[in-house]
Amino acid sequence: MSASETRAQTSLLNIIRSADNFPSFTTPYPTRHPLNGKRLIPLHLTLKDFQNRLPPIGLVPSDLLKDLKSEKRLQFFSILKKLEGKEKELAKKSKDKKKNRLAKQQEQEQGKPQDEEGVPEGEQVIESGGKDKEEKKKHKEDYKLIVLAIFFSDEVNKQGLKARTEVMSRVVGKWRDANKFPEAMKLWMNEPFPIYASNKSSLWQQSQEVQQEAKKPFGNVAFEIERAATPILGCTALGVHMTAYEGQGDEMKIWIPRRSANRIKSPLKYDSTVAGGIPSGHTPLEALLVECKEEAGWDEELIKKYVRHAGMISLFQLTKCGGLAPGTYVFDLPLPSSDSADYIKPEPNDEEVESFQLLSVPEVISALKKNEFKPTSAVVTIDFLIRHGFINPENEANYAEIVKRIHRRTGVAGPGY
């Protein structure tokens, strides 16, 4: 059976759902974690950006507020909600339960109960003129402070990208030191990633020069952060994937690597020919050139001569830590014929790749259906097969949904928007 005649016995949509597993949402961006129901709070450069309903930098789970409030250079926009009826009763029961638990724990540890600590500054505190402290204390439990947005102080924003990076680095460093989010932190690589704010941010509007700078390619960087922390803060994380192939049409074959057994994520799974993140200070092509040398032993002369920009895919992945919106720049590498002086066979050049195989299109599709690919790389490979006509409306029942899902709206800021 020729590659162009290959028919899907089962839909490839389930593969897309596995990689793009954050449920759809009708709001501008997700407001609650779909598994635990906790609020996701937008992180912005300025309060005005939130008020102007711009895409947020990231989406912070509400249970991280206490950690973030220890960082004085972050600010919080909140509303004070009066608790009434059943909501008030539930809040009181929750507070009493917590107080009893703390007292019991204190008694076990020190042999006697101790008063519960006061409410941390800025939380569940009513600020009303004309009321003394006793009255505030008396009514404190009748109100709930709800944080609507997190943003940087004016002082930090005046100091620029470096100051914002220092703020976020302190936050993430504390998580690592406390062994918080071990699933994410075990991927720590000391590799800073650029995190983007909307290029319409009020911060970029202070002068014509700043505005123009923010509108340049990759000019709207808000701060840089350790790569491993991006899913915790729900930010857009950029990467590159390249598919290298030989031949055309039914004769096409694709170079598919198998990931090493020591990889933390998806060991021994198939991968894109070359893939990696885009660290700070690199364009997509610059990052790709580095990865090509490291993973396949290809020099930049070969890549620059034959590589083709092929677009971008966007997904929204649900992780144990929160949500990650990976934006992936995709490239095609049509290799010259094997008898050409330019031809270089890919060879593993680091410990990340175990081997390379040259597979026919039917073999690649079969491997996809058997779940032999790393999820994100499976999506990139499906995108490649769609663009080259091997997956089409005639052989894939969910073709339209697949095309839509691999270019989905995330609601989170990225380069240029």
C-alpha positions as CSV (number, residue, x, y, z in Angstrom):
1,M,0.0,0.0,0.0
2,S,1.4,3.4,-1.0
3,A,1.8,6.1,1.6
4,S,-0.8,8.3,-0.1
5,E,-3.3,5.5,0.0
6,T,-2.8,4.8,3.7
7,R,-6.1,4.9,5.5
8,A,-6.4,5.5,9.3
9,Q,-8.1,2.5,10.9
10,T,-8.4,4.5,14.1
11,S,-8.5,8.3,14.5
12,L,-5.3,10.2,15.4
13,L,-7.5,12.6,17.4
14,N,-6.8,10.7,20.6
15,I,-3.1,11.4,20.2
16,I,-3.8,15.1,20.0
17,R,-6.0,14.9,23.1
18,S,-3.2,13.3,25.0
19,A,-0.8,16.2,24.2
20,D,-3.4,19.0,24.3
21,N,-5.2,17.8,27.4
22,F,-6.3,21.0,29.0
23,P,-10.1,21.2,28.6
24,S,-11.6,23.9,26.4
25,F,-12.8,27.1,28.0
26,T,-15.1,30.0,27.0
27,T,-13.4,32.7,29.0
28,P,-10.5,34.7,27.6
29,Y,-8.1,32.4,29.6
30,P,-8.7,29.5,32.0
31,T,-9.9,30.7,35.4
32,R,-9.8,27.4,37.4
33,H,-7.7,24.3,37.4
34,P,-9.8,21.6,35.7
35,L,-8.9,18.9,38.2
36,N,-8.9,20.5,41.6
37,G,-11.1,23.5,40.9
38,K,-8.7,26.0,42.4
39,R,-8.6,29.5,40.9
40,L,-5.9,30.4,38.4
41,I,-4.9,34.0,39.0
42,P,-3.5,36.1,36.0
43,L,0.0,37.4,36.3
44,H,0.5,40.8,34.5
45,L,3.2,43.4,34.2
46,T,0.9,46.2,35.5
47,L,-2.6,46.5,37.0
48,K,-3.7,48.4,33.9
49,D,-3.0,45.3,31.8
50,F,-5.4,43.3,33.9
51,Q,-8.0,46.1,33.8
52,N,-7.6,46.3,30.0
53,R,-8.2,42.6,29.8
54,L,-4.9,41.8,28.0
55,P,-3.6,38.3,27.8
56,P,-1.8,37.4,31.1
57,I,1.9,36.5,31.3
58,G,0.9,33.4,33.2
59,L,-1.8,31.7,35.3
60,V,-0.8,31.2,39.0
61,P,-2.7,28.6,41.1
62,S,-4.3,30.3,44.1
63,D,-2.6,28.0,46.6
64,L,0.7,29.8,45.7
65,L,-0.5,33.2,46.9
66,K,1.1,32.8,50.3
67,D,4.5,32.1,48.6
68,L,4.2,35.1,46.3
69,K,3.1,37.4,49.0
70,S,6.4,37.0,50.7
71,E,7.9,38.7,47.7
72,K,7.4,42.4,48.5
73,R,8.0,43.6,45.0
74,L,4.9,41.8,43.7
75,Q,1.5,43.4,44.2
76,F,-2.0,42.1,44.4
77,F,-5.3,43.5,43.2
78,S,-8.1,42.2,45.4
79,I,-11.8,42.6,46.2
80,L,-13.2,42.2,49.7
81,K,-16.3,40.0,49.7
82,K,-18.8,39.9,52.5
83,L,-19.7,36.3,53.5
84,E,-23.4,35.7,54.1
85,G,-25.6,32.7,54.9
86,K,-24.2,29.3,54.0
87,E,-20.9,30.7,52.7
88,K,-20.3,32.4,56.0
89,E,-21.2,29.3,58.0
90,L,-18.8,27.1,55.9
91,A,-16.0,29.7,56.3
92,K,-16.5,29.6,60.1
93,K,-16.5,25.8,60.2
94,S,-13.3,25.7,58.1
95,K,-11.6,28.3,60.4
96,D,-12.7,26.4,63.5
97,K,-11.5,23.1,62.1
98,K,-8.1,24.7,61.2
99,K,-7.8,26.2,64.7
100,N,-8.6,22.9,66.4
101,R,-6.1,21.1,64.2
102,L,-3.4,23.6,64.9
103,A,-4.1,23.4,68.6
104,K,-4.0,19.7,68.6
105,Q,-0.7,19.7,66.7
106,Q,0.7,22.3,69.1
107,E,-0.4,20.2,72.1
108,Q,1.3,17.1,70.7
109,E,4.5,18.9,70.0
110,Q,4.8,21.2,73.1
111,G,2.2,19.8,75.6
112,K,-0.1,22.8,75.5
113,P,-2.3,24.6,73.1
114,Q,-1.4,28.0,71.7
115,D,-3.6,30.7,70.1
116,E,-3.8,30.6,66.3
117,E,-1.5,33.0,64.6
118,G,-3.0,36.2,63.3
119,V,-4.1,36.5,59.7
120,P,-1.1,37.3,57.5
121,E,-0.9,40.9,56.4
122,G,-3.1,41.6,53.4
123,E,-5.2,38.5,53.7
124,Q,-8.8,38.5,55.0
125,V,-8.4,42.0,56.5
126,I,-11.1,44.7,56.1
127,E,-9.8,48.2,55.6
128,S,-12.7,50.6,56.5
129,G,-12.4,54.1,57.7
130,G,-13.9,55.0,61.1
131,K,-13.6,51.5,62.6
132,D,-11.2,50.7,65.4
133,K,-9.1,47.6,65.5
134,E,-11.5,45.8,67.8
135,E,-14.3,46.3,65.4
136,K,-12.1,45.2,62.5
137,K,-11.1,42.1,64.3
138,K,-14.7,41.3,65.3
139,H,-15.9,41.5,61.7
140,K,-12.8,40.1,60.0
141,E,-14.2,36.6,59.7
142,D,-17.3,38.0,58.0
143,Y,-15.2,38.9,54.9
144,K,-13.1,37.2,52.4
145,L,-10.3,38.8,50.4
146,I,-10.2,37.5,46.9
147,V,-7.1,38.2,44.8
148,L,-8.0,38.9,41.2
149,A,-4.6,39.7,39.7
150,I,-0.9,39.7,40.5
151,F,1.4,42.4,39.0
152,F,4.9,44.0,39.5
153,S,5.4,47.1,41.5
154,D,6.1,50.4,39.7
155,E,9.5,50.4,41.3
156,V,10.4,47.0,39.7
157,N,9.0,47.9,36.3
158,K,11.0,51.1,36.3
159,Q,14.2,49.0,36.7
160,G,13.2,46.8,33.8
161,L,13.6,43.2,32.7
162,K,16.6,42.5,35.0
163,A,14.7,43.5,38.1
164,R,11.6,41.5,37.2
165,T,13.8,38.5,36.5
166,E,15.4,38.8,39.9
167,V,12.0,38.9,41.6
168,M,10.8,35.7,39.9
169,S,14.2,34.0,40.3
170,R,13.9,34.5,44.1
171,V,10.4,33.0,44.1
172,V,11.4,30.0,42.1
173,G,14.7,29.6,44.0
174,K,12.7,29.3,47.3
175,W,10.5,26.6,45.8
176,R,13.6,24.6,44.8
177,D,15.3,25.0,48.2
178,A,12.1,23.9,49.9
179,N,11.8,20.9,47.6
180,K,8.5,22.1,46.4
181,F,7.1,20.8,43.1
182,P,9.6,18.0,42.9
183,E,8.1,16.7,39.6
184,A,8.9,20.0,37.9
185,M,12.2,20.8,39.8
186,K,13.8,17.5,38.8
187,L,13.9,18.9,35.3
188,W,16.0,21.9,36.5
189,M,18.6,22.7,33.9
190,N,19.9,26.2,34.9
191,E,18.5,27.3,31.6
192,P,16.6,30.6,31.7
193,F,13.6,30.9,29.4
194,P,12.1,34.2,28.1
195,I,8.5,34.8,29.4
196,Y,6.4,37.2,27.4
197,A,3.8,40.0,28.2
198,S,1.4,41.3,25.7
199,N,3.0,43.8,23.4
200,K,0.0,46.0,24.1
201,S,1.0,46.3,27.8
202,S,0.7,49.7,29.3
203,L,4.4,49.4,30.3
204,W,5.4,49.4,26.6
205,Q,3.3,52.5,25.9
206,Q,5.4,55.0,28.0
207,S,7.3,56.2,24.9
208,Q,7.4,55.7,21.1
209,E,10.8,54.1,21.4
210,V,9.8,51.6,24.0
211,Q,6.6,50.8,22.1
212,Q,8.5,50.1,18.9
213,E,11.0,47.9,20.7
214,A,8.2,45.8,22.2
215,K,6.7,45.3,18.7
216,K,9.9,43.8,17.3
217,P,10.2,40.1,17.0
218,F,10.6,38.7,20.5
219,G,10.8,42.2,21.9
220,N,8.0,41.9,24.5
221,V,9.9,39.8,27.1
222,A,8.6,40.4,30.6
223,F,11.2,38.4,32.5
224,E,13.4,35.3,32.3
225,I,12.8,32.3,34.5
226,E,14.3,28.8,34.9
227,R,12.8,26.5,32.3
228,A,11.5,23.9,34.9
229,A,9.3,26.5,36.5
230,T,7.3,27.5,33.4
231,P,4.4,25.0,34.0
232,I,4.1,26.0,37.7
233,L,3.3,29.6,36.6
234,G,1.3,28.6,33.5
235,C,3.4,30.5,31.0
236,T,4.0,30.1,27.3
237,A,7.2,28.0,26.9
238,L,8.7,28.2,23.4
239,G,10.5,25.3,21.6
240,V,11.7,24.1,18.2
241,H,11.0,20.8,16.5
242,M,12.4,19.8,13.1
243,T,11.4,16.9,10.9
244,A,14.2,15.7,8.5
245,Y,13.2,13.5,5.5
246,E,14.5,12.0,2.3
247,G,12.6,11.6,-0.9
248,Q,9.1,12.9,-1.9
249,G,5.6,11.5,-2.2
250,D,5.2,7.8,-1.7
251,E,8.9,7.3,-1.6
252,M,9.4,9.7,1.4
253,K,11.2,8.4,4.5
254,I,11.6,10.3,7.8
255,W,14.5,10.3,10.2
256,I,13.0,9.3,13.6
257,P,15.2,9.2,16.7
258,R,14.6,7.1,19.8
259,R,15.0,8.9,23.1
260,S,17.6,7.5,25.5
261,A,16.6,5.3,28.4
262,N,17.9,7.9,30.9
263,R,15.5,10.7,29.8
264,I,13.2,11.7,32.6
265,K,10.3,12.4,30.2
266,S,9.2,9.8,27.7
267,P,12.3,7.5,27.8
268,L,12.8,5.3,24.8
269,K,9.9,6.9,22.9
270,Y,10.2,8.2,19.4
271,D,10.8,11.9,19.0
272,S,11.0,14.6,16.3
273,T,14.3,14.4,14.4
274,V,15.6,17.3,16.4
275,A,13.8,19.2,19.2
276,G,14.6,21.5,22.1
277,G,13.6,24.6,24.0
278,I,14.4,28.2,23.0
279,P,16.5,29.6,25.8
280,S,16.9,33.4,26.5
281,G,18.9,35.3,23.9
282,H,18.1,32.8,21.0
283,T,15.8,33.0,18.1
284,P,14.0,29.8,17.0
285,L,16.6,29.2,14.2
286,E,19.5,29.9,16.5
287,A,18.1,27.4,19.0
288,L,17.6,24.9,16.3
289,L,21.1,25.1,15.0
290,V,22.4,24.4,18.5
291,E,20.1,21.4,18.9
292,C,21.0,20.0,15.5
293,K,24.7,19.9,16.4
294,E,24.1,18.5,19.9
295,E,21.5,15.8,19.0
296,A,22.3,14.8,15.4
297,G,25.8,16.0,14.7
298,W,24.7,18.3,11.9
299,D,26.7,21.4,11.3
300,E,24.9,24.7,10.8
301,E,26.1,25.0,7.1
302,L,23.9,22.0,6.2
303,I,20.9,23.2,8.2
304,K,21.0,26.8,6.9
305,K,21.2,25.6,3.3
306,Y,18.2,23.2,3.4
307,V,16.0,23.9,6.4
308,R,12.5,25.4,5.9
309,H,10.4,27.3,8.3
310,A,7.1,25.4,8.4
311,G,4.9,27.4,10.9
312,M,4.0,26.9,14.5
313,I,1.7,24.7,16.6
314,S,0.2,25.6,20.0
315,L,-1.2,23.3,22.7
316,F,-2.3,23.6,26.3
317,Q,-1.0,20.9,28.5
318,L,-2.4,20.0,31.9
319,T,0.5,19.1,34.3
320,K,0.6,18.1,38.0
321,C,1.8,21.6,38.8
322,G,-0.7,23.6,36.7
323,G,-0.9,24.4,33.0
324,L,1.7,24.8,30.4
325,A,1.1,26.5,27.0
326,P,3.9,25.3,24.8
327,G,4.4,27.2,21.6
328,T,6.4,25.2,19.1
329,Y,8.1,26.5,16.0
330,V,8.3,23.7,13.4
331,F,10.9,23.3,10.7
332,D,11.3,20.9,7.8
333,L,14.6,19.6,6.6
334,P,14.4,18.0,3.1
335,L,17.8,16.3,2.9
336,P,19.7,16.1,-0.4
337,S,20.1,12.7,-2.0
338,S,22.4,10.3,-0.3
339,D,24.9,10.5,-3.2
340,S,25.2,14.3,-2.8
341,A,28.4,15.8,-1.3
342,D,26.1,17.7,1.1
343,Y,24.4,14.6,2.5
344,I,25.2,13.8,6.2
345,K,23.4,11.0,8.0
346,P,22.3,12.0,11.5
347,E,24.2,10.3,14.3
348,P,23.6,10.6,18.1
349,N,25.9,13.2,19.4
350,D,24.9,13.4,23.1
351,E,23.2,11.2,25.7
352,E,19.7,12.3,24.8
353,V,19.3,10.2,21.7
354,E,19.8,6.4,21.6
355,S,19.5,5.9,17.8
356,F,18.1,7.2,14.5
357,Q,15.9,5.2,12.2
358,L,14.8,6.0,8.6
359,L,11.1,5.1,8.5
360,S,8.6,5.1,5.7
361,V,5.4,7.2,6.2
362,P,3.2,4.1,6.8
363,E,5.7,3.0,9.5
364,V,5.6,6.4,11.1
365,I,1.8,6.4,11.1
366,S,1.7,2.9,12.6
367,A,4.1,4.0,15.4
368,L,1.9,7.0,16.1
369,K,-1.2,4.8,16.5
370,K,0.8,2.5,18.8
371,N,1.6,5.4,21.1
372,E,5.3,5.1,20.5
373,F,6.0,8.8,20.3
374,K,6.5,11.4,23.0
375,P,3.2,13.3,23.0
376,T,4.4,16.7,21.8
377,S,6.5,15.1,19.1
378,A,3.6,13.1,18.0
379,V,1.6,16.3,17.4
380,V,4.5,17.8,15.4
381,T,4.8,14.6,13.3
382,I,1.0,14.7,12.6
383,D,1.3,18.3,11.6
384,F,4.1,17.4,9.2
385,L,2.0,14.6,7.7
386,I,-1.0,16.9,7.3
387,R,1.2,19.6,5.6
388,H,2.6,17.0,3.2
389,G,-0.8,15.5,2.3
390,F,-0.4,12.1,4.0
391,I,-3.2,12.8,6.5
392,N,-6.2,14.4,4.8
393,P,-10.0,14.6,5.1
394,E,-10.3,11.4,3.0
395,N,-8.4,9.2,5.5
396,E,-9.0,10.9,8.8
397,A,-12.5,11.3,10.1
398,N,-11.5,14.0,12.6
399,Y,-9.3,16.0,10.3
400,A,-10.9,19.4,10.9
401,E,-10.8,18.9,14.7
402,I,-7.2,17.8,14.6
403,V,-6.1,20.9,12.6
404,K,-8.0,23.1,15.0
405,R,-6.6,21.5,18.1
406,I,-2.9,21.9,17.1
407,H,-3.4,25.6,16.6
408,R,-5.6,26.3,19.7
409,R,-6.1,29.5,21.5
410,T,-4.4,29.5,25.0
411,G,-5.3,33.0,26.2
412,V,-1.7,33.4,27.6
413,A,0.7,36.0,26.2
414,G,3.5,35.0,23.8
415,P,5.9,36.7,21.5
416,G,4.2,39.4,19.4
417,Y,0.8,39.4,21.1
